[in-house]
Amino acid sequence: MLTFTIRRLILAIPTLLFISLVIFLLLELAPGDPMAQVPLTVPPEVKEKMRLALGLGEPGYIRFYKWLVQFFWVEPQILFDHMFGTTFAEGKQRIISWQHRGPVMDVVVERLPQTLWVVGLSYIVGILIALPIGIYSAYKQYSLFDQAGTFITMIGYSIPPFFTGPLVIVLFSVNLGWFPFIYDTTHEVVDWDSFVYQLRQMIMPVMVLALQTTAQISRYMRASMLDNLNQDYVRTARAKGLSERVVVLVHVLRNSMIPVVTVIALGLPAIFGGAIITEQVFSVNGIGAQLIGAIQANDLPTVQTLTFMFAFLIVFFNLIADVLYGILDPRIRYD
Amino acid sequence: MTDTTNTEPATPPHSQWYDVWHQFKAHKGALLGGIIFLIIVFGVFIGPLLWQYDATYIDIRARNQGPSLAHPFGTDQLGRDLLARMMAGGQTSIAVGLTAMLLALSLGSFVGIIAGFFKKLDGPLMRLTDLFLALPILPLLLVMMMLFREPLSSAVGPERGIFILIVVAIGVTSWMPTARIVRGDVLALKEREFVLAARSIGTSNKNMITRHILPNVLSPIMVSATLGIANAIITESALSFLGLGFPPDFPTWGRLLNDAVQYLQDYPERVFWPGLGISLTVLSVNYLGDGLRDALDPRIRGR
């Protein structure tokens, strides 16, 4: 198992390098000019110097190498310094955003908590709803509950978040006036009332994202439970006289969770992608909104860094899913 | 002594596609999904011929109207008829969905069959598929839209340029699941006796693929086709919704939804129709795929 994990880790490095190269080459083709916003009164030679100061004078492969060094070497050092008060990264060049003229990572660190709260909470809520639905619809296969569950998950699959988002806004904000329309990022939780406000403004984005998660996970849970319910060991457990509750919730559930856990790990990066749209709908000031803003402002270093971070999440969770599968299921042996 | 000459079957023989249709009919949701999808397709392509208003006709005196007999869905902020815009938007959205699906499907089937059939290419092609699966699709699509919008628009015209761009972008980022499924099926097929028989009478690789392998992997390809349409329509709408799809005056369902969201506080009902168009199409196509999967699987058929 350990050798497998190490092998997968080593294999992940060329994958990540390849993806960062693809993103870099794509952005190389960008027609936008970072000097487009500079006033016309600035003479061309000064503009040329500004361009060089942004590091645009170098050939592509050197810029790619420098970006790699900044992302994988300098930025972790900054993080380390920040955590332990050391000065490893003193005076080293960081990834600078063309839009804010400041380090990209500072903005990311500012924006990440909003995304993590909304995305993380919605994922947890979605899983908590999905698992009981999946278990019960498998246990009562073809019952009314199962049919209704199938229909609702189909709807969850089919209705995109950019429709459910406006729909719940119309229903709960415009017509009923229960929840605030726009997510207030500057809101701080200090007492009970502000906590309630925070809860109220989070309900809609979280539920919209959770619907997608619920639809997927409950399908997998149902299929996996159905596979296990007809196995011989279930009959043995019943024959031993175990109560139905123990048979289903202990024996069957534990075995059915093996593939579902990996699906949960695999689905997490996708939910970050979905968050890009949900953040746009509810005006949540997270990294998805930062990516859209950077794309519209032609801020290539930010776009490159954020896109790569999304890719990193995908590769990382794929790895976790693979390793988890091996740990949970003793029948799977990779070596 | 029993009569062994009378071996006529009890029921008249019928073709494989009759069986498939028979099984498909039994799946009520799939049948309904197929009918609704056909109605939507006919509605958006034939409807504009019968409807009096043009999708781009501006009547500023009739702006922001609610539903009426003249404008069943109402009008937008420039007085354009929303029913006409819904139909025009549906044409684009469904055309994008079908074309992108065809591109993704042919790419995926090609890679899948080649990888499954030729052992030497299997490793590299599957690593390539894995690499593509690890790409962050939505951010990359957004980046591609940002980069190639201007050059392509100026080269072949704004609408056609964006159409080509969106179709190609969705096509090259969504062929991977098809390739994996097809490869798995081809690998299993290669071990079957009929392939050995065909090989033993000297069938060439080209004929082997086109005559023996391809017809047998048609059913997974058809199922992923339906899922591909749904996926492509949602992706196109998402791009248009984020403002990085078609130009503002060119209606698609995602674009109409985006326009409606900007007037959400004053005219909340405007969100409904484009959203319903997207959701209903995707829902019906998903059900269609579900039924097709059952109908094309001979192990389930007949039960």
Interface residues (C-beta under 8 A of the other chain):
Chain A: T15 F18 I19 V22 I23 L26 L27 L29 A30 P31 M154 I155 Y157 S158 I159 P160 F162 F163 P166 L167 I169 V170 V174 N175 F181 P269 G273 I276 I277 Q280 V281 L291 I292 I295 Q296 N298 V303 L306 T307 F310 A311 L313 I314 V315 N318
Chain B: D130 L131 A134 L135 P136 I137 L138 P139 L140 L142 V143 M144 M146 L147 F148 E150 P151 A230 I234 S237 A238 F241 L242 G243 L244 G254 L257 A260 V261 L264 Q265 P268 E269 V271 F272 G275 I278 S279 V282 L283 N286 Y287
